[in-house]
Amino acid sequence: MAAPNPAIVQLQKKVRQTIVDLGATPTGCHVGGSLSVADILIAAFISSDREQGDEVVLSKGHAAAGLYAVMHHMDMLPEDPAVGYGRRGSILTGHPNHKIPGIRFSTGSLGHGVAYAVGWALARKLKGDRRRGLVVAGDGELQEGLCWEAFQLASAQRLGNFVVVIDRNGGQNDGAVDDISPLENLDKRFESFGFRVETLDGHDIDALSARIVAHDLTGDRPLAIIAETVKGKGIPAIENNPACHYVVLKPAMAQKWKESMA
Amino acid sequence: MSLAGRVAYREELTRLAHQHPEIVCLEADLGGAKHPFQEAFPDRFYNLGIAEAAAVDCATAIALNGYTPFFSTFAPFAVLRSAESIKLSLAYMGANIKVVAPYAGVAGGWFGTTHHCLEDFAVIRSFPGIRILAPYGEEETREMVRLMVGTPGPFYMRLGRNGAYASLDGERDSHGIVWQGGSDQGVCLVSAGEMGTVAVLAAREQRGDLAHAHLCMLDQPALEIAAQAIAARCHTVLVVEEHRPMGGIGSALALLMPDCRVHSFNCGEKWPNSGGSHEEVLESLGFSTAALLEKIDTLTAAMA
């Protein structure tokens, strides 16, 4: 494996610091899932040209803090999200909304983002340019039937320009996905729906980007990337701890967590 | 000869699509095997399968890419299966989606409760920002399709099943209200939707020239205008609608017309769970010409 790109490493670190800062706001945030999805979002944005018609949708909208942090450090959101997040009058709500410049779809009610991205791919196929509709979904989110309605549609409409990346961190609100409603043979489930499937390290931005870019958008088969991730990634105190799903941090603890980052 | 509303919708949309390349027609497997839009514009027609919520969500992205998606399926599925998608996409995000819903009320007749929808006004009206249409007859349906094509923004249009009616003659004011005759001193009948209008016309044949205001625009801003216009002419109002009392047009107008007496003739709270034609199922719910006449007579007597 090639040495990590220093600029990407720096970006990852800044994003994680901002997510911790968001956890230390008065409302707190979904820290665990934001930390698990951050690298996927970075890879998704690196791989996409939204001005040319690609679209990236965060369907697991409860990871808004991760999205805001990534957008901020990738120059899509000028303000530091930790300043206004969750506060009275701020558009930076706990789940992303379409009033925020750069975000087209309000997400957070799970499953809808998947269908928005399928619709995006369908519309771009109709336009004839086959730009990409890419959605980042949670593994717990796949318990929503709407996801599978939408996957079925992507396959039926032969949307090679639809890509779903699953943030497989193994956790959900009340505990472990495996204990609540497991997703055994997830790769085979997608294969049986007609998808090309790849399982990757969800924190390897280069590998994720390379796979997204390499996918044949003009083909008939959508792409599912199962991104194996760690809930709470980057903060040793909470990695893989289901209790980090939603956190309200005291400033001193936030500082400690940031200092503990590699 | 008149066409049923759902047939008129398909024909008018297909006709308009010649001049409007932005129109995209979406169905959820209940548009019929030989949909005229599909035959004329196969590239812009999608049967998305039996996946109503996903269809509305897909329509959102299609609309954001500059198209005008029309999504149609039976009212119980369009409204209730897709309720959250309609809330988020049409109402909150304001997407330029037109939802067209035949089989509203109990138009499905013998199909049973699963295929009826006596709740659509209540559900859709509770989401701000969606224009609501309930045309009566072929011509008014075509007119409302033209309105939707020419007006950006979200719409919900309720239709029946196979009833083929000639749209009303009469004075149509600038807000789309059709006024028919009547003395302004008596009960004013306000019809909303297809069978509400059918019932009012039948009652007017029996009880002479009662005042009649036919409404085909039923969202809150439209009803605010209608309420003012009706209140300027009448004091006692009977709203006739194929809907439950809860969240219906009668309850909306009652709040908007505090100085008037607003009554409602509707489908009540029973479940439409027996067989029969559309009219017979309505009758099982107490929605019949005879029952309406009785209600009118009671109100008229109380006014004397």
Interface residues (C-beta under 8 A of the other chain):
Chain A: E55 H98 R104 F105 S106 S109 G111 H112 A115 Y116 A117 V118 G119 W120 L122 A123 R124 L126 K127 G133 L146 E149 A150 Q152 L153 A156 Q157
Chain B: V24 D43 R44 Y46 L48 G49 A51 A53 A54 D57 C58 A59 T60 A61 I62 L64 N65 Y67 E84 S85 L88 Y92 M93
